Amino acid sequence: MKRKLVKLIELPKISTDGFLCFAQYPDHIPFPIKRIYYIGNVSGGVVRGAHTHKKNEQVLFCIQGSVKIVLDDGYKKDSVLLKNPNVGVLLEPKVWHEMHNFKKDTILLVLASRKHEEEDYVRSYEEFLKIIKK
């Protein structure tokens, strides 16, 4: 299966005194946003994520600091360093993802296509591989 894992989304950035970034569906975000959350105060060396979703799509923006996003479709892995607040990465369903190397004071903003549904999560890498290889 050949597909590009790292799909970046660049938001408009208006600079005056500081800057303002904005995101709109469908102009910038490829799905209607049903949930927004953010991750912060991550201790050094901690890996976040380590799961996939069956249906949920997400876009991750590092609005402060930096974080390495590792993506895995069961056939290949790729990674991207998020460090610009107006550049995010699209996470499609059935792509295993992990967040590594959180710089101190990093804030990761996530826009999601679905409300939280625990049954949408696959938290076992072995189960993920079984789903992908079907």
N, CA and C atoms as a LAMMPS dump frame, in Angstrom:
ITEM: TIMESTEP
0
ITEM: NUMBER OF ATOMS
402
ITEM: BOX BOUNDS ff ff ff
-5.0000000000000000e+02 5.0000000000000000e+02
-5.0000000000000000e+02 5.0000000000000000e+02
-5.0000000000000000e+02 5.0000000000000000e+02
ITEM: ATOMS id mol type element x y z
1 1 1 N 0.854 -1.179 0
2 1 2 C 0 0 0
3 1 3 C 0.896 1.237 0
4 2 1 N 0.805 2.045 -1.049
5 2 2 C 1.611 3.259 -1.129
6 2 3 C 0.729 4.468 -0.902
7 3 1 N 1.025 5.176 0.165
8 3 2 C 0.349 6.448 0.389
9 3 3 C 1.28 7.345 1.173
10 4 1 N 1.088 8.596 1.001
11 4 2 C 1.896 9.583 1.714
12 4 3 C 1.366 9.684 3.135
13 5 1 N 2.214 9.43 4.116
14 5 2 C 1.782 9.486 5.513
15 5 3 C 1.742 10.911 6.042
16 6 1 N 2.767 11.686 5.746
17 6 2 C 2.835 13.054 6.26
18 6 3 C 2.138 13.987 5.273
19 7 1 N 0.969 14.469 5.692
20 7 2 C 0.201 15.419 4.886
21 7 3 C 0.067 16.699 5.693
22 8 1 N 0.81 17.712 5.294
23 8 2 C 0.831 18.962 6.054
24 8 3 C -0.292 19.885 5.6
25 9 1 N -0.808 20.622 6.569
26 9 2 C -1.831 21.638 6.323
27 9 3 C -1.266 22.957 6.835
28 10 1 N -1.185 23.94 5.951
29 10 2 C -0.67 25.254 6.346
30 10 3 C -1.827 26.237 6.445
31 11 1 N -1.95 26.854 7.596
32 11 2 C -3.009 27.823 7.845
33 11 3 C -2.53 29.232 7.504
34 12 1 N -3.461 30.107 7.15
35 12 2 C -3.085 31.51 6.96
36 12 3 C -2.522 32.077 8.271
37 13 1 N -1.514 32.912 8.135
38 13 2 C -0.87 33.537 9.296
39 13 3 C -0.793 35.027 9.019
40 14 1 N -1.507 35.793 9.813
41 14 2 C -1.531 37.244 9.664
42 14 3 C -0.592 37.822 10.724
43 15 1 N 0.436 38.545 10.282
44 15 2 C 1.424 39.104 11.202
45 15 3 C 1.261 40.612 11.292
46 16 1 N 1.098 41.09 12.493
47 16 2 C 1.137 42.524 12.791
48 16 3 C 1.977 42.633 14.042
49 17 1 N 1.387 42.955 15.153
50 17 2 C 2.059 42.83 16.453
51 17 3 C 1.752 41.422 16.925
52 18 1 N 2.674 40.501 16.728
53 18 2 C 2.404 39.088 16.96
54 18 3 C 1.817 38.503 15.694
55 19 1 N 0.996 37.469 15.843
56 19 2 C 0.369 36.879 14.665
57 19 3 C -0.966 36.272 15.045
58 20 1 N -1.77 36.039 14.037
59 20 2 C -3.067 35.407 14.192
60 20 3 C -3.166 34.324 13.123
61 21 1 N -3.524 33.11 13.542
62 21 2 C -3.753 32.002 12.608
63 21 3 C -5.215 31.608 12.72
64 22 1 N -5.795 31.177 11.605
65 22 2 C -7.184 30.729 11.658
66 22 3 C -7.371 29.516 10.764
67 23 1 N -8.382 28.72 11.097
68 23 2 C -8.701 27.513 10.334
69 23 3 C -10.199 27.454 10.12
70 24 1 N -10.592 27.151 8.898
71 24 2 C -12.003 27.043 8.555
72 24 3 C -12.231 25.753 7.78
73 25 1 N -13.404 25.179 7.98
74 25 2 C -13.843 24.051 7.169
75 25 3 C -14.702 24.612 6.051
76 26 1 N -14.537 24.234 4.851
77 26 2 C -13.607 23.257 4.268
78 26 3 C -12.345 23.891 3.679
79 27 1 N -12.149 25.188 3.893
80 27 2 C -11.019 25.889 3.28
81 27 3 C -9.657 25.341 3.709
82 28 1 N -9.519 24.996 4.998
83 28 2 C -8.225 24.559 5.522
84 28 3 C -8.291 23.176 6.152
85 29 1 N -9.37 22.888 6.83
86 29 2 C -9.545 21.609 7.525
87 29 3 C -10.473 20.748 6.669
88 30 1 N -10.071 19.516 6.333
89 30 2 C -10.849 18.72 5.371
90 30 3 C -12.067 18.005 5.941
91 31 1 N -12.48 18.362 7.164
92 31 2 C -13.649 17.731 7.779
93 31 3 C -14.303 18.725 8.722
94 32 1 N -15.624 18.574 8.969
95 32 2 C -16.272 19.402 9.989
96 32 3 C -15.687 19.058 11.367
97 33 1 N -15.387 20.058 12.157
98 33 2 C -14.752 19.85 13.467
99 33 3 C -15.827 19.552 14.512
100 34 1 N -15.694 18.401 15.164
101 34 2 C -16.638 17.978 16.209
102 34 3 C -16.022 18.083 17.605
103 35 1 N -14.681 18.148 17.679
104 35 2 C -14.024 18.184 18.987
105 35 3 C -12.69 18.898 18.85
106 36 1 N -12.357 19.669 19.876
107 36 2 C -11.069 20.354 19.961
108 36 3 C -10.485 20.042 21.33
109 37 1 N -9.195 19.68 21.352
110 37 2 C -8.532 19.497 22.638
111 37 3 C -7.063 19.849 22.489
112 38 1 N -6.391 20 23.598
113 38 2 C -4.977 20.295 23.544
114 38 3 C -4.238 19.515 24.605
115 39 1 N -2.948 19.286 24.338
116 39 2 C -2.068 18.511 25.21
117 39 3 C -0.93 19.424 25.633
118 40 1 N -0.654 19.478 26.919
119 40 2 C 0.433 20.3 27.44
120 40 3 C 1.028 19.693 28.696
121 41 1 N 2.069 20.31 29.219
122 41 2 C 2.753 19.858 30.436
123 41 3 C 3.212 18.408 30.341
124 42 1 N 3.704 18.01 29.184
125 42 2 C 4.186 16.638 28.995
126 42 3 C 5.611 16.557 29.531
127 43 1 N 5.844 15.608 30.409
128 43 2 C 7.172 15.415 31.001
129 43 3 C 8.164 14.936 29.948
130 44 1 N 9.426 15.301 30.123
131 44 2 C 10.472 14.882 29.201
132 44 3 C 10.532 13.368 29.061
133 45 1 N 10.696 12.897 27.841
134 45 2 C 10.829 11.471 27.595
135 45 3 C 9.518 10.708 27.461
136 46 1 N 8.399 11.358 27.734
137 46 2 C 7.096 10.691 27.661
138 46 3 C 6.648 10.607 26.202
139 47 1 N 6.089 9.462 25.823
140 47 2 C 5.502 9.279 24.494
141 47 3 C 3.991 9.322 24.65
142 48 1 N 3.343 10.185 23.887
143 48 2 C 1.874 10.291 23.908
144 48 3 C 1.316 9.639 22.654
145 49 1 N 0.015 9.465 22.631
146 49 2 C -0.65 8.862 21.481
147 49 3 C -0.59 7.356 21.583
148 50 1 N 0.239 6.731 20.747
149 50 2 C 0.395 5.273 20.708
150 50 3 C -0.957 4.579 20.542
151 51 1 N -1.678 5.023 19.513
152 51 2 C -2.963 4.41 19.166
153 51 3 C -3.345 4.839 17.756
154 52 1 N -4.457 4.309 17.291
155 52 2 C -5.047 4.75 16.032
156 52 3 C -6.545 4.873 16.239
157 53 1 N -7.204 5.42 15.255
158 53 2 C -8.659 5.518 15.268
159 53 3 C -9.209 4.768 14.059
160 54 1 N -10.36 4.179 14.241
161 54 2 C -11.014 3.469 13.147
162 54 3 C -11.65 4.446 12.165
163 55 1 N -12.246 5.538 12.679
164 55 2 C -12.982 6.482 11.832
165 55 3 C -12.55 7.939 12
166 56 1 N -12.102 8.312 13.169
167 56 2 C -11.793 9.699 13.48
168 56 3 C -10.619 10.225 12.65
169 57 1 N -10.776 11.429 12.104
170 57 2 C -9.69 12.163 11.458
171 57 3 C -9.291 13.291 12.391
172 58 1 N -8.018 13.667 12.362
173 58 2 C -7.549 14.749 13.209
174 58 3 C -6.503 15.576 12.461
175 59 1 N -6.371 16.814 12.875
176 59 2 C -5.248 17.641 12.451
177 59 3 C -4.572 18.131 13.726
178 60 1 N -3.248 17.96 13.794
179 60 2 C -2.454 18.344 14.953
180 60 3 C -1.645 19.582 14.628
181 61 1 N -1.717 20.579 15.496
182 61 2 C -0.935 21.806 15.371
183 61 3 C -0.157 22.004 16.661
184 62 1 N 1.128 22.235 16.548
185 62 2 C 1.942 22.559 17.717
186 62 3 C 1.938 24.079 17.836
187 63 1 N 1.084 24.6 18.717
188 63 2 C 0.923 26.048 18.795
189 63 3 C 1.958 26.719 19.701
190 64 1 N 2.738 25.887 20.408
191 64 2 C 3.856 26.4 21.207
192 64 3 C 4.86 25.276 21.374
193 65 1 N 6.144 25.577 21.23
194 65 2 C 7.184 24.565 21.4
195 65 3 C 7.367 23.729 20.15
196 66 1 N 7.703 22.449 20.365
197 66 2 C 7.862 21.533 19.23
198 66 3 C 7.621 20.102 19.701
199 67 1 N 7.239 19.248 18.756
200 67 2 C 6.985 17.835 19.045
201 67 3 C 7.177 17.041 17.759
202 68 1 N 7.731 15.857 17.89
203 68 2 C 7.907 14.958 16.757
204 68 3 C 6.693 14.033 16.681
205 69 1 N 6.067 13.976 15.51
206 69 2 C 4.914 13.106 15.283
207 69 3 C 5.382 11.943 14.419
208 70 1 N 5.211 10.719 14.925
209 70 2 C 5.577 9.51 14.19
210 70 3 C 4.293 8.868 13.681
211 71 1 N 4.244 8.587 12.372
212 71 2 C 3.071 8.003 11.727
213 71 3 C 3.447 6.644 11.152
214 72 1 N 2.514 5.698 11.231
215 72 2 C 2.769 4.319 10.809
216 72 3 C 1.473 3.764 10.234
217 73 1 N 1.509 3.334 8.964
218 73 2 C 0.304 2.765 8.347
219 73 3 C 0.322 1.24 8.32
220 74 1 N 1.267 0.632 9.037
221 74 2 C 1.389 -0.818 9.066
222 74 3 C 2.335 -1.346 8.005
223 75 1 N 2.725 -0.483 7.058
224 75 2 C 3.644 -0.866 5.993
225 75 3 C 4.912 -0.027 6.017
226 76 1 N 4.749 1.224 6.398
227 76 2 C 5.908 2.107 6.497
228 76 3 C 5.663 3.118 7.609
229 77 1 N 6.774 3.727 8.052
230 77 2 C 6.716 4.761 9.078
231 77 3 C 7.323 6.034 8.499
232 78 1 N 6.828 7.162 9.018
233 78 2 C 7.387 8.458 8.657
234 78 3 C 7.206 9.364 9.86
235 79 1 N 7.881 10.478 9.858
236 79 2 C 7.748 11.406 10.989
237 79 3 C 7.873 12.842 10.498
238 80 1 N 7.375 13.735 11.337
239 80 2 C 7.457 15.16 11.045
240 80 3 C 7.645 15.894 12.371
241 81 1 N 8.457 16.937 12.338
242 81 2 C 8.639 17.787 13.507
243 81 3 C 7.701 18.974 13.358
244 82 1 N 6.735 19.081 14.271
245 82 2 C 5.835 20.236 14.274
246 82 3 C 6.438 21.299 15.179
247 83 1 N 6.642 22.495 14.617
248 83 2 C 7.235 23.581 15.397
249 83 3 C 6.706 24.947 14.999
250 84 1 N 5.959 25.009 13.905
251 84 2 C 5.362 26.269 13.462
252 84 3 C 3.875 26.231 13.771
253 85 1 N 3.338 27.22 14.478
254 85 2 C 1.944 27.15 14.92
255 85 3 C 0.914 27.136 13.798
256 86 1 N 1.315 27.535 12.595
257 86 2 C 0.353 27.543 11.485
258 86 3 C 0.499 26.336 10.554
259 87 1 N 1.349 25.374 10.918
260 87 2 C 1.523 24.167 10.107
261 87 3 C 1.152 22.952 10.939
262 88 1 N 0.18 22.199 10.441
263 88 2 C -0.271 21.009 11.144
264 88 3 C -0.145 19.782 10.268
265 89 1 N -0.364 18.632 10.88
266 89 2 C -0.311 17.376 10.142
267 89 3 C -1.672 16.694 10.223
268 90 1 N -2.134 16.197 9.078
269 90 2 C -3.402 15.482 8.995
270 90 3 C -3.18 14.04 9.42
271 91 1 N -3.995 13.584 10.361
272 91 2 C -3.968 12.187 10.818
273 91 3 C -5.214 11.503 10.283
274 92 1 N -5.04 10.62 9.349
275 92 2 C -6.176 9.901 8.794
276 92 3 C -6.509 8.685 9.66
277 93 1 N -7.721 8.136 9.522
278 93 2 C -8.059 6.913 10.255
279 93 3 C -7.094 5.784 9.887
280 94 1 N -6.905 4.884 10.821
281 94 2 C -6.074 3.687 10.646
282 94 3 C -4.61 4.02 10.363
283 95 1 N -4.145 5.131 10.925
284 95 2 C -2.719 5.452 10.929
285 95 3 C -2.299 5.536 12.394
286 96 1 N -1.425 4.622 12.801
287 96 2 C -0.893 4.61 14.162
288 96 3 C -0.074 5.883 14.346
289 97 1 N -0.246 6.539 15.486
290 97 2 C 0.503 7.774 15.697
291 97 3 C 1.023 7.857 17.127
292 98 1 N 2.196 8.435 17.209
293 98 2 C 2.856 8.67 18.497
294 98 3 C 3.454 10.069 18.473
295 99 1 N 3.49 10.684 19.661
296 99 2 C 4.102 11.99 19.804
297 99 3 C 5.326 11.84 20.707
298 100 1 N 6.481 12.283 20.206
299 100 2 C 7.758 12.138 20.908
300 100 3 C 8.436 13.496 21.059
301 101 1 N 9.405 13.537 21.96
302 101 2 C 10.32 14.686 22.092
303 101 3 C 9.598 16.016 22.284
304 102 1 N 8.655 16.037 23.205
305 102 2 C 7.991 17.289 23.532
306 102 3 C 9.012 18.247 24.125
307 103 1 N 9.185 19.392 23.505
308 103 2 C 10.019 20.444 24.08
309 103 3 C 9.27 21.007 25.3
310 104 1 N 10.005 21.486 26.278
311 104 2 C 9.386 22.06 27.478
312 104 3 C 8.372 23.134 27.084
313 105 1 N 7.226 23.125 27.733
314 105 2 C 6.143 24.095 27.523
315 105 3 C 5.419 23.951 26.184
316 106 1 N 5.566 22.795 25.541
317 106 2 C 4.873 22.562 24.273
318 106 3 C 3.372 22.439 24.498
319 107 1 N 2.617 23.005 23.564
320 107 2 C 1.154 22.841 23.555
321 107 3 C 0.776 22.333 22.167
322 108 1 N 0.132 21.167 22.151
323 108 2 C -0.315 20.544 20.916
324 108 3 C -1.831 20.668 20.846
325 109 1 N -2.317 21.344 19.811
326 109 2 C -3.749 21.552 19.594
327 109 3 C -4.24 20.518 18.585
328 110 1 N -5.38 19.879 18.893
329 110 2 C -5.918 18.834 18.022
330 110 3 C -7.355 19.176 17.634
331 111 1 N -7.623 19.13 16.328
332 111 2 C -8.97 19.297 15.785
333 111 3 C -9.416 17.92 15.308
334 112 1 N -10.595 17.475 15.737
335 112 2 C -11.048 16.118 15.431
336 112 3 C -12.384 16.118 14.707
337 113 1 N -12.571 15.118 13.867
338 113 2 C -13.798 14.997 13.072
339 113 3 C -14.95 14.352 13.83
340 114 1 N -14.651 13.742 14.985
341 114 2 C -15.685 13.03 15.744
342 114 3 C -15.569 13.368 17.228
343 115 1 N -16.667 13.235 17.921
344 115 2 C -16.652 13.349 19.38
345 115 3 C -15.886 12.154 19.943
346 116 1 N -15.488 12.239 21.209
347 116 2 C -14.761 11.118 21.824
348 116 3 C -15.663 9.888 21.858
349 117 1 N -15.172 8.807 21.277
350 117 2 C -15.864 7.521 21.28
351 117 3 C -14.805 6.458 21.555
352 118 1 N -14.791 5.927 22.752
353 118 2 C -13.751 4.974 23.139
354 118 3 C -13.674 3.79 22.176
355 119 1 N -14.822 3.371 21.634
356 119 2 C -14.818 2.222 20.72
357 119 3 C -14.125 2.53 19.384
358 120 1 N -13.828 3.785 19.103
359 120 2 C -13.123 4.16 17.883
360 120 3 C -11.607 3.987 18.023
361 121 1 N -11.114 3.837 19.244
362 121 2 C -9.685 3.727 19.501
363 121 3 C -9.208 2.283 19.338
364 122 1 N -8.017 2.128 18.778
365 122 2 C -7.296 0.854 18.786
366 122 3 C -5.992 1.165 19.513
367 123 1 N -5.837 0.609 20.711
368 123 2 C -4.695 0.964 21.569
369 123 3 C -3.601 -0.1 21.579
370 124 1 N -3.826 -1.216 20.916
371 124 2 C -2.842 -2.283 20.822
372 124 3 C -2.241 -2.276 19.421
373 125 1 N -0.918 -2.194 19.342
374 125 2 C -0.26 -2.178 18.038
375 125 3 C -0.516 -3.482 17.287
376 126 1 N -0.544 -4.599 18.002
377 126 2 C -0.805 -5.895 17.375
378 126 3 C -2.213 -5.931 16.775
379 127 1 N -3.201 -5.389 17.487
380 127 2 C -4.554 -5.34 16.964
381 127 3 C -4.614 -4.413 15.741
382 128 1 N -3.912 -3.296 15.801
383 128 2 C -3.815 -2.381 14.669
384 128 3 C -3.311 -3.103 13.42
385 129 1 N -2.222 -3.873 13.571
386 129 2 C -1.661 -4.598 12.43
387 129 3 C -2.66 -5.613 11.869
388 130 1 N -3.418 -6.274 12.735
389 130 2 C -4.434 -7.232 12.264
390 130 3 C -5.492 -6.523 11.43
391 131 1 N -5.922 -5.346 11.879
392 131 2 C -6.952 -4.569 11.15
393 131 3 C -6.414 -4.146 9.783
394 132 1 N -5.177 -3.662 9.751
395 132 2 C -4.555 -3.16 8.523
396 132 3 C -4.336 -4.298 7.524
397 133 1 N -3.938 -5.457 7.993
398 133 2 C -3.549 -6.555 7.106
399 133 3 C -4.752 -7.363 6.595
400 134 1 N -5.98 -7 7.02
401 134 2 C -7.179 -7.731 6.563
402 134 3 C -7.402 -7.546 5.09
